[in-house]
Amino acid sequence: MKKTPGTAAKHTFSGYWISIGKTMMVPTPNTGNAPVFRKVFTVNETVESAKVFLCGLGWHELYINGTKADDSELVPAVSRFEVRANYIVYDVRHLLKPGRNCIAVILGNGWYNCQSTQKFSFDKAPWRDYPKLICDVVVNEKTAAVSDESWKFTDSPITYDALRSGEQYDARAEVPGFADAETDDSAWKSAKRCFPPGGDIEEEIIEPCRIMQRIKPVGVTKLFPHVAIYDFGVCLTGWCEITVTGKAGDIVTIDYSEKIRANGDIDNAENGMYITETPFQHDSYTLKGDGTEVWHPRFTYHGFRYAKVVSRGVTVNAIEAHFVHTSFPEAGSFQTDSPYLNKLHENIIRSYLANYTGIPTDCPHREKNGWTGDAHLGCLVGMWNFDPERAYHHFLRILTDCQRKNGQLPCIAPTGGTYGFNWGAGPVFDFMLFEGVWQLWRFYGNTDVIEEFYDNMVRYLDFCLSMETDHLVSFGLTDWAHPVDVYAIPLNVTSTSFYYNCLQYMIKFAEVTGRADDAAEYQKRADRVKLAFRKAFCRPDGSCSENSMTELACALYYKFTDTPEKTAELLVQKCRESGHRAIFGIAGAKLVPRVLSDHGYVEDAYKIVTQEEFPGWGYSIKQGATTLWEQWNGINSHCHIMYGSIDAWMYEYLAGINIEEPAFKVIRFAPCFVKGLNHVEASRKLSNGTVLAKWTRSGNEIVFECQIPEGSTAILEWNGTTEAGLTGFQKRIIKE
């Protein structure tokens, strides 16, 4: 079986933690300039190998002899710092030379020192402190420099940086040659030894954030001679880079937003509501007045489509948006002959990437929080389209690092304190722990990940057991973002359904890791929950609870109902009566299209996905959306991933690619030839090749083709026919 990434031996640091020497007695609203630290050291031999081991919290940039060490941004990724902090290993052989060398590190606040006063209390996080670092420089496998009090520091030109508020930069305060060995640093202060962050120091396993796309504005509106609104055409995550000229002391400000008002100005009324006392998504640059100046922030990021630039007395020669997100390897592709479906897929992918800057977030602007419900609903988007194994392993570590001793999980990870436990946390969101492990095992065949988080899952299920009433549970959030009412669906229906799903996964986890007794025990628990649900909510006529789409879908998806044909008939009747509108929230968005398709109503599922009236996916596209909205009606955020689960439905039902055995050892092709499409093509890169499914309709014939990677076999299902043991390339001509 494949091993879990990031399990190599840890580096043991020779250096110790250093900082500017201040101690945070109480939360401080503004901790001042971002510090820059440096150390000059000598290499007395030819450089054959050279590595820097660096943990710089909250975020850092590493420079060697005046050159930035790599193209990463916003590193390291967030963690639960007092439990676990991540160091990064930099290969710097090409930057070092025999003789005098200089290492320099700029430290930003990031998640470690949240200065913004906001609803979620990260300004009061238990780990919060001034930025700090620990570092070893190893040349030719010998220690050449370590972090200690011989390092020097001074203020950088970054006068303020905050995760949710923005960055302020004064170019007049730049220190020429701050990372050059020849620079005189005698006036710099000496670094001070400080307390460690408190947890294990482990190597970063996740791919770093990078500038993945540079986007030119598609339009500009002049509100006043010195005020312009730039439209970049799509919602994205990152920042703007400006090229300007002007006098020393002139200031350019940039405010970011997803929306604009009728008068053309930006509108942050809904998304900026949780940030108080500090600006929201606001950057400023003070010119040094030395010809053409190019700048973008380093230690913040924003969610936006529009940028409001105020540049009194300054000439803005150019501006571009930088799309910054975790640099996942691309793995999947999906396309059809439907411009609408292709647009929906594009919007989902952009939403997913815009909400993965180190961790999966709910939105890239208002909160930037690792909501676990959004995470598990977007998980399959990542799995089908990218290679996110390391990223989800990293997030599962954060989530379990936040777990309470009694097994309870928070609904946001990391959490800055009690928020996330006493509101929102429940099986519908907590399911991320189980879904994350399940999909990592399913896509990669990785049993190590099951072993690593097995005890955490045991503790969580024991917590749920303690919360049972007659084998039902009723805590957390229900079918969130329902178009009628966020609490429209009874909580005990959805909570019990997702709790049952956790038990189902746990049975399999116990089986594949040789825990037969555990498997038997969890099977008994699952049977009790299933029987309790059936008695409480399911009736012989196929109805379930209040007969909403989500409730009927739960009864079908989890096989609670004794009469699935009748339940499916009731569900499809509901869909047709509603004009195939999406009368469900984020849980129903995942379940309803799947159960309709599974019970012979794929055409109805397709109509729900493609209809353009409110509520539904098509409504937002009809309104010009470039990412998924938080609410079907478009209020609040315009960049959420929680309705993105439909992308996996497109891969698994329209294209028909299904994982029958982990790591694609056995693939089941079961394409749905819906009448509204004439061509569907999807693929997923694997370690042993690429799995491909493609079908094209011409007249009353469908040509279906599939590619099975070497070492895998496939099952092909179509029109009641099943073929097994297939390998290589396969082609079938199917008569309709």
N, C-alpha and C positions, 0 to 999 in steps of 0.2 A: 504494500500500500504506500501511496505517496506520503511523504513526511510534511508536517506543518512547517511553513516558512518561518524564519526568524528563530530557530532553535539552536543556532550555533553557540559555541562557548562565548561567554561574556568577556568583554575587555575589563581588566582591573586597572583602574586609574591610579597613576602615580601622583598626579596633581590633586589639589583640593579645590573646593568651591570658593569663588571670589566674587565680590560685588563692589559697589561704590562705598559700602560701609554704613549705609543707613539702615535702620531697623523700623519696620512698619508696626508701630504700637497699635494704631487704629487704622481703618480704611481711609486712604488718602485720595481726594478727588483728582489731584494732579501731581504726579510724582516727578515732573520736570523733564529735562531733555533726555533723549535716548543716549546712553553712554557708549563710548567706543573705547575698547581695551586693546592694548598692544604689548608685544614682547619681541625684543630683538635677540636672536640667538645665532650661534655660529655652527656651520657644518664643515668639518675638516676633511671631507672625503668626497669622492664622486657619488652623486645621488643615484643609487640603483633602485631604491624603493622609498616611498615616503607617504605616510598616512597621518591625518589629523583625526583624533577621536574627540568629538566636541558635543557637549550638551549645553546649549545656551538658551536659557528661559527668560521670557516667553518665546519670542521668535528671534532668530539671529541671521546675520550675514557674515560669512567668513571671507577674509582677504589674505592673500599671501603675496608679499612683495608688490603691492599695489593692484593686484588683479583679483577680482571676485573668483572664488574657488570653483563655482559651478553655476548653473542656470536655475537652481531651485529657488522657490519663493515660499514664504510663510512656514519656515521649518524651525523646529520639529513640529510634527502634527500634535494637536492637543491630546492630552491624556488626563487621568486623574492624578495630578502631579504629586500629591502627598503619598500616593500608593505606587506610582510608576511614572518615571520620566524617561525620555528617549534620547540617546545620543546618536550622532550621525558619524559615519566613517567616510572621510574625504580622501580620495587619492590625489595627492598634490605633488607627485614626483616631477611633473612637467613645470611646476612653479618654483621649486626650490633650486638652489645652486650652491656650489662650494663657496664658503665664506660667510659673510653676514647676511642674515635673512630676517624678515619681519612677518609675524603673524598678527592680524588685527581682527577683532570681532565687534560688530555693532549689535547691541541688544535692544530689541523692541519689547513691548509689554505683552502683546498677544492675549491669549487666554489666561496667562499666568498672573497678570497684574491688570485686571479689568478696571479701568478708571471710570467708565460710563456708569452713571447711576441709572439702573434699569430694573424692571419688574422682576427679573429672574435672579437677582441678588448675586451675580457673579462678582460684583464689587465687594462682597462680603464672603467670598469663597474661603474655605478653611486653609487652602494652600497659598493664598495671595501674599506676595512679597515683592520687593524690588527685584528687577531682573538680575540674574546671576549666571555664572558659567563654571564649568569644569572642563579641562582640556589637557590632552597629551599630544605631543608631536613625536612621531616615531619615524626615524630615518634609518634605512638599512637595518631594520629590526632592533634598533637601539633608541632609547629615549633621548630626544634632543632638546625638548623643552616641555615644561609642565605649567599648569596654572598655579600661581602662588603670589605672594605679596611683592614679588619683583616686577610684576606686570604694572603698567601705567594705564591711567584712564583720563579721559576728558569728555566734555560735552560734545555731542555731535550736533549738526545743524537741525536735527529733528527735535523741535521744541515741545512737541506733544504728539503722542500716538495712542490711539485707543481702538480696540477691535470694532466696536459698533459706532463710534463717533467719527473717526477719521484721523488725519495726520496734518500737522503743521510743520513747515520746513522753511528755515531762514538761510538762504544761500550765502548771505554775508558772513555767516559763522562757519563756513566750510573750512576744514583744516587741510590745506594742500599737503599731499604726501603722507597722510595719516597712516598708511600701510607700507611706507617705504623705510627700509633699514637706515637710510642716511638722514632721515628727518630728526631734528633735535626735539626730544620729548622731555627735556629737563624740567620744563614748567608744568608737565602733567602731574597728576596726583598718583600716589601709590594705591594699588588695589588693596582691599581688605578681605581677610578670610571671613567667611560667613557660614551660616547654617545651611546644610543641604536641604533640598525640598522635602525630604522625609521618606521617600519610597525607594524601590529598586530602580537602578539605572540600567536600562536595557537598550540594545541597538534598535534603531528605527527599522521597522520591516516594511512600512508602507512606501509606495512610490511617492516622491515629493510633489507638491504643487509646482506648477510652472506656468509661464505665459504660453498658453496653448493656441491662441489665435489673436491676431491684431485686426481690428475692425475700424474702417473709416466711417465717418458720419455719412448718412444718406440724406440728411437735410439739416438746415440751420434756420432758426427764427431769431431775429433781432428784436428784443423787447425794448431796448434802449441802445444808444450808440455804444455803450460799454457793457451791455448785458446780452448774452446770446444763449439760446437753448439748442444744444446739439442732439440730434436724433441718430442713434446708431442702428436703428432698424429692428433690433432684437433685444430681448432681455438677456442679461449676462451677469457674470460675477467677476469682479476684479476692480479695475481703476482706469483712470484716464492718464495718458501721457501727453504733456503739453510742450510745445516748442514756442518760446516767447522771446521778445526783446523789450527792453525798457530801462528805466533808471534804477539805480540801487535804492532799495527801500520800497519800490512799487510792489503791490500785492495782487496776486491773482487768486480768486477763490473758486472752488468747484463744489457744487452740490449735486447730489445724485438722486434719481427717482425713476420708478417704473412708469409713472403716470404724469399726464399733463392736464392742466385746467383748460377751460374753454378759451381763456385769453392767451394760451400758449405757454404759461409759466408751469414750472414743475409742481407736483402735488404729492406731498408726503403726509397728508392728514391722517390716513389710515395706517401706514406702515411705520411712521415715526412716533406713534403714541406711547410706546413703552420706554423710550429714552428720555430721561428728565435731567435737567440741570446742565447737561452738556449737549453740544451740537449732535445732529444726526446725519451721518453720511456726508461729512463736510471736510474738504481738504483745502489747505491754503499754502501758497508758495510766495515767499518774499524774494524778489530778485536781487542779485548782486550787481547788476548793471554792467556786465562784462560780455557784450555781444550777444550771440544767440545762446539761449539757455534751454536745456531739455530736462524735464523732471517728471517723475511719477512717484507716488508714495511707495513705501517698503513694507510697513508694518500695520496695515489695515486692508480691508477689502470691502467692496460695496456690491449690492444688487441693484441693477439699474438698466434702463434703456436710454434715458435722457440725462444729459449733464448740463447744468446751468453754470456758465462761466461768467464771472464778473471780473472785468480787466480794465479798470479805470487807469488810463495813461499807459497801458501795456498793449503791445501788438501781439496777438495770438497768430503765429505763422502756421501752426499745424496742431491738430489734436487727433488722437486715436484712442479707442478703447482697447484695453488688454483683457482678454478672457482668461482668467486665472482659475485653475482647478486642479485636482489630483490628476497626475499624468498617467492614467490607466493605459495599458496596452490595449489597442483595439482588437476585437475578436469576432464580433458578429456583424451581419448585414441583413437588411430586410427591405424589400421593395416590391411594389405591385404596379399594375397599370392604372390604379386609382390615384390621381393627384391628391385627393383628400386624405387617403390612408397614408400616403407618403409624407404629407404635411403633418399628420398626427404623430407619426413615428419620429419625424424630425423634431417636433415640439417636445416630445417626451424625452428624447436624448438630450436636448439642450437643457431641459428642466433637471434631468438627472445630474448632468455635469455641473450645472450652476449650483447644485446643492450637494456637491462633494468637494469641499476644500479641507481635506484632512479627515473629516468625519461626514457621514450623511446627515444633512440638516433639513429642517422643514422649509426654511426660506433663507435667502442670502442677505437679507436686509434687516427686517424688523427684529428678528430673534437670533438667527444663526444657531439655533439650538438643535442638539441631536435627538429629536423626538423619535422614539422607538417605533411608533406606529408608522410614521413616514418611512423609516428605515426599512422595515420589513416589507412594506408595500412596494418600495422601489428596489428591493433586493434582486428580484428576477430581471428587472430592467438591466441592472449592472451585469448579472451573470450571463445573459444572452448576448449582450452587445460588447462587453469588455472582458478583461481578465482581472477581476477585482479581488482575487483570493487574499492577498496580503491586506488589502484595505478592510475587508470585513473581519478578518482575524483581529486586526488592530482594534476595530470598534467593539467587537465582542469582549476584548480585554478591558476596554474602558467601562462597558456596561457591567461586567461582573466585578470590576474593582469598586463600583458604586453599590453593589448589592449589600443589603443589610444582613446582619447575623441571622435574623429569622427567615431569610430567603427572599424578602420583598425586594422588588426591582423598582427603580425610578422610571418615569415615562420620558425623561430627558437624560442623556448621558454625554458628557459629564454633567453633574448637577452641582450648583454652587452652594448647596446647603440642603435644607429640608424640602425646597420646592421640587416637585416631581414625584414625591412619595405620597403626600396626603391629598393630592388632587390629580386625577388623570391616570395614575398607575393602575393597571388591571390587565387581564389576559389579552384583550384586543391589541394593546400596545406591547405588553411584556412578551408577546409571542416572538418578538425579534430574536431573543436568545435562542429559541428552538429553531426558528426559520433560518437564522444565520448559520447555525451548525448544520442543519439539514441540507441546505443548498451547497455549502462548502463540501460536504460529504458526497452529495449527489453529483455535482459538477466535476469534482476533482478526485473522488475516491479516497478522501483523506479521513482515516479513522483517528489519527492523532488529535484532530480538532474535537472529536467526540470525547476522547479521554481527557483532554485539557479542561473542558467545560462540563463534564459529567456531574461532578459534585455540585456545581452551581445549579444545574437543572434539577437535581434531586432536591436541593434546598428550596428551590422555587415551588416545585410541585407539593412539597410538604407545607409550604406557606399557604398555597391554594387549598390544600386539604383542611387546614385550620380555619379557612374562611368559608368552607362549605356550609350550606343549610340544606338538608335533605339531598345532598350530593349535587346541588346547583351552587354556582357562585354569582355574585352580583356586585362587583366593584370595578372601578375604573371608568373608562369612556365606552360608549356604545358605537353605533354606526355614525361616526363623526362626520360633520359637514353635510348632513342630510339636507336636501333643499327645502323641506318643510319645517323641520325642527331638529336641532342637533341631538335632542333627546327623544326623537320620534320612535325609535326602536327600543323595546324593553331591554334593560341592561342585562337581566339574567339570561336572555336569549343569546345575545352576542358573547357575553363573558363566558358562559358555559360552553358555547360552541368552540371558542378559541382555546379554552382550557382543555377541552376534549382533544383538540388537535395537538396540543402540547403532549398529552398522554400518548396519543398515537405515535408521535415521533419518538417518544421516550421508549416505547416498547421496541421499536426497531433499533434504536441506539443500544439498548441493553442486549439485544440479540446479536448484533454484529460485533460487539465487544466481549462476547462470551459470558454475559451476566444473565443466565437463564432464570434464576430465581427472581431477579429484578423484573425481567420481562413478564414473568407470570403475575407478579404483584401489580405491575402497572396495567396489565390486561384486565385484572379484576377491577381496578379503580375505573378504568375506561368503561367497562361494561356497566358498572353502577351508574356512572354519569350519563351514559347513553340511555339507560332504562329510565332514569329520573327525568331526563329531558323529554323522552317520548311520552311519559305519563303526564308531565306538566303541560306540554305544549302541542303535541301531535294528536290528531283525531283521525278516525277511520276514513273519513271522506277526503283525506289528503291535506286538509287545512292545518295550519300551524300558527299558534298564538293569535296575533291580530291580522295575519295573512298579508303582511307587507312583503314587498319583493325580497328584502333582505332576510326576513324570517323564513320565508319559503325556501330561499336559496340555502340558508343554514341547514334546514331540515334535509335537503337533498345532498348538499356537498359532504356533510358528515354522516350521511346515511342514517339519520335519526328516524325518518319516517318509514312505516311498514308498507306504505302504499306510494312508492316513488312515482309511478305513472300518473296517479291522481294529483300528487303535489306538483309535478311538472306541468300538468294541464292547467292547474290553478295559476301557477307562475306565468305561463305564457299568456293566459287570459288577461292577467293583470298588465302585462307588458303591452298587449295589443290595445286594451282599453285606454291605456295612457298615451297612445300614439308612439309607443316605443321610446318614451322619455325616460331619462335616468332618475327615477324616483327612489334613489338610494344614496347613501353616503359612501365613505371610502371602503368600508367592509363589503358592502353590496357591490361596489364597482369591481372588486376582485372576484366575488363569488357568482353573481348573476350571469354574466356572459359564459362562464365555464359550465355551470349546471344546465343552462339552456342548450349549449352545444352537446354536452354529454347525453342529453335525453332526446336528441333528434330535432332540436329547434335552433340549429345554428343560424338559419336565415333570420330568425327573430333577434338572436344575439347580434348579428351583423347590422341589423336595422337600428338597434339601440346605439351601437358604436358610431354609426354614420349619420344618424338623423341630426338636423341642424337647429332644432328648436330647443328652448330652455326647458328643463335642464339636460345637459349632455355634453359630450366632448365636442361635437360639431358646432355647438352654439359658440364656444369660445373661438374656434377657428373662423367661423363666420364673422365674428367681431374683430378679427385681425390679430388674434393672439399668436405669439411666437413661443410661448411656454405654457405649461399647464397652470390653471388658476387654483387658488385655495378653495374658493367657493364656486359652485356652478354659476352663480349670477355675477361673478367678477368683482365682488367687494373684497377689500383687504388685499392680500398678496396676489400678484400675477405670476409668481414663480414658485410653485409647490410641486412635489413629485408624487403626492399620495394618491392621485388618480392615475398614476402611470402604470399600474399593474396590468392594464389592458395591452401593453406592449408584449408581455409574455404570452398573452392569449393569441396575439397575431403570429408569433413564432410557433406556438404549440398546436394551434387549431387551424389557422388559415394555411400556414406552411406545413404543419403536421409533424414537426420534429419533437420527439419526446424521449426522455432518458428512461430506459427500461431498467438498466442496471447502472450503478454509479460509475462515473468517469466515462460515460458513453460506451461502456463495454458492449451493451446491447442497446440499440436504438430502435424505437418504434415509430414508423412513419404512418401517420393517419391523417392525411390532409382533408380539409373540408372544402369542397368545390362549390362555394357559394355563388349564387346566380349573379350577384352584382360585380363579380370580378372575372377577368379573363386571363390574368397572369399574376402569379405570386412566386417570389424567389427569396429564400433565406439561407444563411449559412452561419456556421460557428466554427472558428479555428480551435483545434485541439492540439495537444502535444504530439499526437501521432498523425496529424493531417487535418483535413477540414470535412465537416459534415455539411452536406448540401441537400436541399429539397427545392424542387422547382416544378411548377405545372403551368401549362398554357392551354387555354380552351380555343378551339377552332371549329365552328359549326357545332356538331353534336359529338365531337371527339375532344378528349383531354389527353395531352401528352404529359406524363409525369416522369420526372427524372430525379434520381437521388444518388449521392456519393457517400459511401461508407468508408471511413478511414481504416487504414491497415490496423489489424488487431481487434477490430470491432465487428460485430455482426448486427443484422437488422431484421426487424419484422415489418412487413408491409401490409397495411389494412386498407381496403377500398371496396366499396359496393358489396359488403358482406363477405369478401374474399380475404383470407389471411395467408401470407407466405412468411416462412421463417428461415433463419440461417443464411440470410443473404449477405453477400460481401461485394466489395468493389463498386463499380458503377452499374446502376440498374435503370432501365427505361421501360415504361408500360404505356400502351395506348388504350385508353378507357373510353368505352362507349357510354354516353349518357342516355 
